[in-house]
Amino acid sequence: MSIPAQADRVVRVNLEQIGKKILKTEDPAKVRQNELVPLINKSFDLPFNIFAFGIKSLSTSVYFTKLKIADQDAFKELMAKVFTQGQDSLRHNPSGTLSIMFNNEHAVLIVGKDTTLRVFSQSSDFLNNKNVMDFSKSQLYDIKKINADLSSMGNMYHFAINFEAGKISGTFVSNVQQESPISLKVPKESALAIISKENFFSLLNKLGIKELIPNASTQDLNAYAHQGFALYINGETEQLKSVVTYEYDDNFEKVEVKKTEAAKVPNLNLKIPLSDEHTAINALRTAQVLIGADSVNNGILPLWNMKYFLKSGRTLFMYAGQDLDTAISTPVQLERDADLVAWIDFQKLSNMASLAELKSYLGVFDQLNVNHESEDTYKIELSFQNKTKSSLAQLIDLITSR
């Protein structure tokens, strides 16, 4: 098996292991109800394991996997249903998150929204066996030793994920050397919380968010933030929203009427340490990320009217609540040698009036926890309300029923 010579990370999908778990669910036919499943199976000669590779110097969110085409008619039908944009031998789905390049024998699937010429050039090389090497001679080949449904190895992190009864669990290993511990804290009772040593703007850039708003590049803003951030949702808060309604005047003409009314929103808070507070604040104001003395550009998070202030001199604090800070009676912060702590209490979120439209999705889950286990290793666990049914079956039900 050949892989890109510059591959520096790999994701493995253990189809054989996942398939056996699906067969053990009480209704495996639900998987086949999705018309794309049999079409994909017919289009490609699927191996027991699918490997997707990331390539050095390209965006960390872009991966390539190569598959052998088994049935040309089925493959053409798949193109017509999923990859509806583009032309000839390069197509992509409407959202631009998946692209595919193909010839008569093989197809290279590109996962990620980065569609630069360099990405397609690497895809073309992979498709035509140029600049490749034998997988068994790569350090990434060690991923075959990991017994997991979904796993990854790379120069920045490793992970292993398994679908179990009532939960999805796994481990995450960070290979990135971080700066000294940060002192950011979040309330222990938060419904959602993330505390990380990652530079906030750098992380957004890695996740494919290149601009907060037009002309506010996350790569440029990266220089103004120190390592670390804390984000949390602690209850709900009320904000005034402008609402447009239509009423009839005395002449029975329909006229537009703007009203202001209170609306509940999740109480979102974000803390970002700044490298140089005065330079950073001026740069963020110039980029229109921050507006005036205390407002955050509504174009970044349209759901919220966020405010900001400098907390403890050098920490930028953005908040949705009316108070400048929420009292933190029992705080949580990073351990001395941890890079990440995170959790989501889905039941708290599903009970929020402001998230009522998402209740049918959120209510399926119970908790997501990311805990520091030892050194660079983290334990990840996503639990469901139903503790006995296969987590994979519950995910399939959630996807196919919506």
N, C-alpha and C positions, 0 to 999 in steps of 0.2 A: 504494500500500500504506500503510495507516494503522498507527501504532504508539502506545503510551501516551505522552502528552505529557510525562510526568515520567521517561521512560526515561533512565537514565544509564549503561547498559552493555548489551552485546548479545553473544550467541554465535551464530555461523553454522555450520551443518552443510551442507557442500557435497555434497548427495546425488548430483548428476551425476558429480562427480569420483570420489567413493567408489564409486559404482556401476560405473564403468569399471574401477576397480582390482579389484573383486570379480570381474568378468567375465574378468579376466586370470589369476585364480587357477586352479589345476589342477582344482578341483572346485567350481564356483559353485553346483551343485545343493544343496550342504550348507546354504547360506543358506536355501533354500526348504524344507528339511526342518523348520524351525521353523514350526509352524502359525500363529504370530502374524504372520510376515512377510507372507504373502499376504493375511491378514485386515486388516492395517493398510493395505496398498496398496489394498485394495478399499474400505475404510471412508472413506478420505480422498482428496481430490484433491491429491496431494503435489506441490509445486513442485520445481524443480531445487535450490533452496536453502531451508533452513528457518532462520528467525531467531527466537531466543528472547531476550526483553528482561527486564532487571532494572529495578526502579523505585526512584527516589530515596526515601529514608527507610524503605524496607522492608529486611528482612534481605538481606544480600548473597548468601545461598545460595538465594534464591527467584528463579525465572525463569518467564516466561509466553510461550507461543507459540500463535498462532491458526491453525487449519486449517479448510478448507472440507470439510464432510461430503459424500461422493460417493454413498454407498449406505446408506440407513437400516437395512436388515436386517443388513448386515455390521457396521455401527456398534453396533447393539444386541447382536450376538453378542460383539463386542469388549468392551462394557461388562460383559457377563455373565462373561467369562473373566478380565479384568484388573481392572476397577474394580468390585469386588464389594461394597464398603462404601458407605454413604450412601444417598441416595434422590433421586427426582425428577431435576432437572437438575444436581445436584452429587454427584459420586461420587469415591471414592478407592480406591487399592489397599490390600491388607491391612497393609502396612508403613507406610502414610501418607506415603511419599516422592513419590507422584504423585497429583495430584487433577485432575479434569476438570469444567468447567462448560460447558454446551452449550444451544443452541436448535435449531430445525429446520434451520438452514443451516450454522452454524459451531460449533466447539468450541474452548475455550481450555484448553490443557494447562498445569498448574501443577507445576513441578518444585521440590521442597523440602518439608521437614516443617513449615514455619511455616504454620499453618492459622488464623491470627487473622482477625477480622472485616474488618480493613483489607485483608488479602490478597484475600479473596473479593470485597470491594467494588471493588478495582482490577480484578480479573478480570471482574466483571460489567460495568464500564465499557468494558473492552477488547472484550468480547464484543458489546456493544451500540453500539459506535462513539461512546462518550462520552469526553470529555477525551483526545482523540487528536490526532495531527498527521501530516502526510505524511512518510514515512520519508526521502524525498529531501531534505527541508529540515533534517534532523537531522545533527549532526556524526558520529553513529554510522554514517551512510551510507557513510563512508570504508572500512568493513569490506569492502565489495565489491571494493576494490583489492587485498586480501590474497589471494594464491594459495595456499590451504591447504585440506586436507580438513576441518579443524576449527579455528575461529579465534574470537577474542574481542577486543572493545574496550570500554574503560570508563574511569572516572575514577581507578580504583585500579591497573589492570593491563591489558596486552594479551597475547595469546598466539596462536601459530600452530603447529598440529600436522599432520604428514603421516605417512601409513602407507607405509613403504618395505619393500623386501626385507630381512627379518631384523631390522628395527628400526623403532621409532616415534621420530621426531625432531621437534624444533621449537624455538621461541624463546619466551621469557617476558620481558616488559618491565614492571618495577614503576614505578608513578607515585607511590608513597607516600614522602614525605620521612621518613627515619628519624633517630633520635638518633645520637649519636657512636658509633663502633665499639665493640663489646664484645670482651672478651678471653677468652671461653669457648673451650675446646679439646676435641677428641675424639681418640681413638687412630686413627691412619691405617689400622690393620688391621681396624677395625670392620666387621662385616657389614652394618650399617645405621647411618646417621648423618644428623642434621639439625642444622645450626647456623644460627640465624636471629636477626635483630634484632626480630622480632615479639614483642609481649607474649604470653606463653604462654597466659594465661587469656583474653585478648582474642581470640586465634586460635581457641581452642576455641569461644568464643561465636559467632564468625563461621561456624564449621563446623557450627553447629546444636546443639552440646553446651551446653545452658543450665545444667546442674547437674553437678558432679562426683559428688555424692551428694545425697540429699534435703536441702534447705535450705542447700546450699553453691553459691550462684549464681556462675557464672564471670564474670558482669558485675560482681558485687560484689568478687570476688577480684582482678579486674583492677587495682584501685587499689593492691594490696600488692606487685605485681611490677614490676620495672624492665623496660625494653625488652630483649628477647633471651632466648634459651634454647638449650640444647644437649641433644639426645637421641641416645643411641647404644646399640647392642647389640654387645657385644664378647665373643664366645664364649658358653659356657654356664656355669651354676653350679648347685650342689646346694642344695636347700631342703628342710626338713622339712615334710611334709604329713600332715594327719590323714586317715586312711582308715577308713571304717566297713565291717566285714565281719560275717558271721553264722556262728556256730559252735554245735555241740550240746553242752549241758552233760551232767553225769552222769545226769540224768533224761531225756536225749534231747529236751530242750526247746531250741528254736532261740532263741539270745540274741544281742543286738547287742554287738559287740566293737569298741572304738575303738583303732586302732593308729597309731603315728607311724612313717613311713618316709621315706627320702630320695628325692627326685625331681629330675630335671634340668629346668631352665627356662632360657630365653634370659637372658643376663646384661644386663639392662636398666638403663640409667643415665639420669638426667634432672637437668640443672642449670638453676636459675632464679634470676637475680639479683633481690634484693628491694629495694624502694624504701626501706623502713625495717625492718631485720631484726627488732627487738624487737616493734614493732607488728604486723608481718606474721606472725611466728610465733605470737603470741598470738591473732590473728584466725583463722589456719588451725587452731589447736588448738580454739578456740571453735566453729568450724564443723565440727569432728570430721574434717577432712581429715588432720590430723596427730594421732596418739594418743600421749599421754605424752611421754617424753623422746626416743624414737627410732623410733617406728613410724608407717607410713602406713596409713590406713584401707584394709582389704582389699577393701571394697566398690567402690573406684575401679578397681583392677586385680586382679580375683579370681585370676588365674593366678599372681601373684607375692605373696610376703610382703616388701613393700618396707620398707626402713629409711630414716632421714633424719638428716642433721646439717648444721650451718652450716659451709660451706667458705669459708675466707679471710674470715670475718667476716660477709659479707652475701650469699653465694650459697647457696641452698637446694639441697642435693645429695641426691637420692633414688636408692637403689641396691638391686639385687637380690642382689649378691654378698656374701660373708662379710667381705671387706675393705672399709674405708671408701672406698678409691679404687683404681682400676686404674692400675698404673704406665703412664705415657704416654711411650714412648720416642721415637716420631716423631709429634708432635702435628700436627693440622690446625686452623686457625682461620680466621675470616673475613678476606678481604682488607680493606684500609682502606676502600674504597668499595663493598664488596659487602654485600648485604642477606641473602644466602642461599647456603649450600653444602649439598649433600645427595647421598647415594649409597646404593644398596642392592646388595650382592653376593648375588644370589639363590642361587648355588651354595653359598656358606658357610651361608646360612640352611637350604637344603634338606638339607644334611649334618648338621644338628643333630638329635640324637635326640629332643629335646623338641618338634620341629616335624615329626616323621615323618608325621603325618596330612596335612600340607600339601605333602608332597614332590612329589606328582603335579602340583600347581599351580605351586609355586615352581620346579621343575625345568625348566619350559618356558622360563623367562627366564634371561638371563645377567646383565646389569648395568642399573641405572638410575643415571644421573648428571645432576646439575644443577650446571652450572659457570657462574661469572661470566665473561661474554664481554667486555662493555665498558659503562661507565657504568651504566645501569639495565637492561641487556639480559642475559638468561641463556639458556644453551643447554641444552635438555632432550633426553636420548636414552635410550630404553628398548630394549635389544637382547635378541634371542632366542637360544637355543642353536642353532637352525636359521638359518644366515646367508643362505640363498638363497631360502627360501620367503617369500611376501608376509606381512608382519607382520599385516595385516588378516585374511588367511586363517587365520593361526595363532590370532588372538584368537577368530575365529568357531569354529574347531575346539575351542578350550578351553571356550567357553561352551556349545556344542551337545553336547559329549561328556560334560558333567558333569550 
